[in-house]
Amino acid sequence: MSAAIKITRIDHAPAELRALAAKSDDAGQARRLLAIAMIHDGVSRLDAARQAGMDRQTLRDWVHRYNHAGLDGLVSRKPPGARAKLSEAQMAELRELVIAGPDPNIHKVIRWRCVDLRAEVTRRFSVTVPERTIGKWLHKLKLTQLQPRPYHPRKDAAAQEAFKKNFGASLKQALNGCTAATPVEIWFQDEARVGQKGSLSYVWAPVGSRPPMLRDNRHDTAYIFGAICPARGVGAAIIAPAANMECMNLHLAEISTQVAPGSIAAIICDGAGWHQRGGDIKLPDNIVLLPLPPYAPELNPMENVWDYLRANKLSACVWDSYDEILEACAEAWNWLVDDPDRIRSIGTREWATVSV
């Protein structure tokens, strides 16, 4: 039988050890503290071990650790577990692979599934794991499944970056002829179709389920012509039966009434035909247009406004008449403009706050 190991540390008295055990969130450490306190009080090693739920040899090991490291030596240690299948560099490579997405010509799939990634991990790293392990790795890498945002195949990322970088110069060119003392407001403008055949929004639901949501299948529609000025937290809109130049002129006239007196509004909008200068467009004296690059809806925060209104006001609705659609559009827009902080939160873009 091994000889008993003497407790050499005198940092804590038995009463103090018991008090620390009562406060400890580590149940194992608490038992060890109590066992050592009993030994300090003269209780036999065998009785101390039994009352602490361990054998004498285990208690002897903990006494060694206590003598060497004090209270920290009694903390429960997590087992190291199995050796990681992939190194940190390989996990980083896996994350980049998932974010980039598969190449249909190479991987023969258009989206990654766990079974596809399992095969790719085996091919790249010569490591074979179950599919559920791939899922655990993806969560560990802070990845989840999200609804992709569609974009046009002719989207030019470089042109978008150039637009943001050169926004100040473009704005000055659009304001050519205005005096330097004229205050300038940055507005964003766009249109959204709202109708009986509406969109569905995300809802909370049990994992693995597919919650039902009401959707009308008829086709009566209206259009909200909307614009916001994030700096002032204001907006201007009209509701129209179509998206055309006539309705655009009505919207420009409405925006003109909301521009601060003595200021000029630079309206950033996409390249739709009814947004183009010339032709039948009628620009009020206090408005200039600044077109976005082609196929660049990401630069227009009005897209986020429409998503916000659809998710919170214009989804899962059934409208039996056109007038009901108009009423719903008006209610949703008024709800937005009654919250200037929300407009600022959704619409503010750092690149569009250049002083002129």
N, C-alpha and C positions, 0 to 999 in steps of 0.2 A: 504494500500500500504506500502511496506517495506521502511524504511528510507534509504537514500543514505549512502553508506559507504565511509568514507573519505580515500583518498590515503595518507598513512602515510610514504611511502618511498620517499626519495629525492635523490636516487642514480643517477638518470639520468634526465636530462632536456628534455623538449618536443622535441627539435631539435635532441637530441641524440637518443631518442626513435624512431623518424621517420627514422633516418639514419640506426639504427639497423633493423627496419622493412624492409627497402629496401634491406638489405643484407641477410635477413633470407631466408632459403630454405623451411621453414615451413609456408605455406600460412595462416594457422589458427593463428599461433603466430604473424605473421605480422599484421593481422587485429586487434588482441588484443593490440599490441603495439601502433597502430595508435589510437585506441579508448581511451587508457589511456593518450596518448599525447594530444588528444583533450580535455579531462577532465582537464588536467593540464593547458590548455590554456583558460579554463573557458567555454567551450561549454557545453550545458546542457546534462545531462545523456541520455535523450531521443534521442536527435539528434546524440550524439556520438554512441549510440547503433545502431540506424538506419543506419548511414553511414558505420558502421563496419559490418552490416549484421547480427545483433543479437537483442534480446529483452533486456529490462532493467534488468530483473532478471538474465539473463545470464551474462550481463556485471558486475552486482553486484558480482556474484560468482567469475569472473575472477579478480576483484579488490581484493577480499579476498585472492586469491592465490598469486597475485602480492605482497600484503603486507606481506604475510608469507614467500614466497620463491624468490621473485624478478623475474628476467627474466626467470629463470628455471621454475617458476610456471606457465608461459604462454605457455610453450611447449605443443603441442598436444600430448595427451596420447593415446596409442593404447589400444583398449578395450581388456580385458583379454581373451575374447572368452569362448567357452565352456570348461568345465573341461576335461582334457585328459582322453581318454578311458583306456589307459594303462599307468602304472607307468614306470619310467625310468628302473627299474629292469626288468619289463615285456618286454619292448621294446628291452632291451639287450638280453633277452632270445629268443625273436622272431628273432633277427638278427643271433644268434648262430644256431637256428633251420634252417633258410634259408640256411646259409652257409654249414651246415652239410649235407643238403639234406634229402629227405624222405627215410624212411625204407620201401621198397616195401611190406614186410611182415606185417607191422603194418599199414602203411598209404594207402596201395593199389595203389600207384602211383609211377612213376619213376622220376618225376620232379615236382617241385612246380609250380602250377598255382595260381593266385589270389583266385580263387574259392576254391582251396584246402586249402590254408592258412587261408581263412575266416572260414572254418569249423574247422580247427585246433585251431585257436584263440578262437572260441566259446567253444570248448571242454576244452582247457587248462585254459582260463581266464574267462569263462562265460560272454564274451562280444561279441555281434553281431553287425557287421558293414557292410556297403555295400562293394562290391568288389573294387570299385574305391578307397575307403579309404585304403584298403590293398596296392594298388599300390602307393598311396601317402606316406604311411608309409615306403615302401621299398625304395623309392627315398630319404626320410628323413634319412634313415639309411645308405645312400650312397651305395645302392645296385643297380645293373643293370644286364641285361641279357647279358651273354658272351658265346662265343663258347668254350666248355670245351676242355681241352687238353687230348687226350686219353692216357691211361697207361696200361701196361700189368698186368694181374691179379696176376702174381708172383712177382711184384715189391716189393722190401724189403727196406722200408724207413730207417730202422735201419742200414742196410748195406751201404746205401748211406751216412748217417751221419758218420759212422765209416771210410769210405773211405776218406771223407774230413778231418776228424779229424786226421787221421793217414797218410795223404798224404806225409808229409815230410819223415817219416820212410819208406814208400813204395818206394819213389823216391830214397832214399839212397840205398835201396836193389837193385833196378833196375840198379843203377849206380855202383854196386859193381865191383871193378877192375879199375875204373877211378881214376885218381889222384885228390886230393882235390883242386888243383889249376885250374882244367879244368872248364871254364864257362859252365853253363847249361842253355839251353833254353827250355821253356815249350811250346809244340805245341799240338793242338787238331786236330784230323783227323776224317773224315767221308766221306760217299758217298751219292749222291742224284740222283734219277732218274729224268731225264728231257725228256719229249716227247710230242707227239701230244695230248694225252689225259691228259692234264695238270690240275692244280688246279685253283681255283678262289680266288681272293683276295678281301678284304673289300674295299668299296668305299663309299663316302658321297652320301646320297640320302634323299629324303623327308621322314619324319616319317610316318610309316605305309605302305610304298611302298616296292616292291621287284624289284630292278633294274636288268635289263637283262645284261648278260655279255657273250661274245663269248667264246665257248669252242669247240675245235676240238675233234672228237670222234674216230679218228684213233689211231694206237697203236705203231708207230715207236718210239723208245726211245734211249737215250744215258745216260751215267752215268758220273757225275762229281766227281772225287776223289779230295777232297779238304782238305787243312790243313792250319791253321793259327798259328802264334806266336804273341799273343796279346802284349807282352812286347815290341817287336820290330815293331809291326804294319805291318808285312809282311805275305805273304801267298804263297802257292805252290799248283798247281793243274795239273791234266791231265784229258782229256775227253776220255772215253773208251766206247766200245760197250757192255761191260758186267761188272759185279762185280765178280771178281775171283782173285785167287792168282797171276796169271800172271800180271794182271793190278795193283794189290797192289804193286808188286815188282817194276813196272815202276814208281808208285807214290812215293815209298820210295826213289828211285834213284833221282827223281825230288826234293823232300824235302831236300835230302842231299846236293844238289847244292845251296840251299838257306840258309843253316845254316851258321852262322858267322864263319869265319876261326878260327880254334883252339877250337871251342865250340862243345858241344855234345847236341843233341836234344832228350828230353824225350817226346815221342809222346803218348798222351792219346787217346785211341780209344776204341770202344766197343768190344764185344767178338765174332764178326763174324768169320766164319771159316777161311777166308783169312787174318785175323789179328793175327792168333795164331802163337806163336813161334814154331820152329821146322818145320818139313815137307819141303815144297818147298819155304818157305819164305826166302828172301835174305836181311838181314839187313846190310846197309852200316856201316862202322866203326864209324861214328859220329851220330848214331841213336840207341836209345833203346826204347822198347815199354812198356807202362804202361797201362794194361787193366782196364777198368771200371768195377764196379759190374754188374751182369746180370740185364737186363731190367732197365737200368738207363740212358735213353737218356737225362734226365733233367740236368745231370752233364756235358754234352758235348755242349759247345757253338756253335759248328758247326751246331747243329739243328737250332739255332737262325739265323745263317748265311743263311741257306737254306730258312727259312721263309722270311728273308729280301729280298733275291734275287727273290724268287717267287712273293712276293708282289709288287716288284718294277721293275722287268725286265722279268720275265718268266711266267706271267699270261696273259690270254686273247690274246694269240698268235696263229696263224695258220702257221705251217711249212709244206710245200708241199714236202719236201725231207729230207733225213737224213743229208745231208750236211748243210741244213738250221738250223737244230737242233744243229749241232756242232758249227756253226757260232754264234748262239744265246748264247750257253753255254760259249763260249770263250769271247764274248762281255760282258756278265754279270759278269764273274769272273774278267776280266781285270778292269771293272768298280769298283768292290769292292777293289781290291788291289791298285788301284790308290788313295784310300782314307784311309791312315794309321790310322787316328783318328777314323774312323768308325770301323775298325778292333779292335782297342783298346776298343772302347765303347761296342761293341757287345761281345767280347771275354774275357775280363778281369774278372777273378774270384778270390776273395780274398783268398780262400782256396788253390788256385794253384799258389801262389806267394811266397812259402816258400823258404828261402835261404838254400842252401845245403853246 
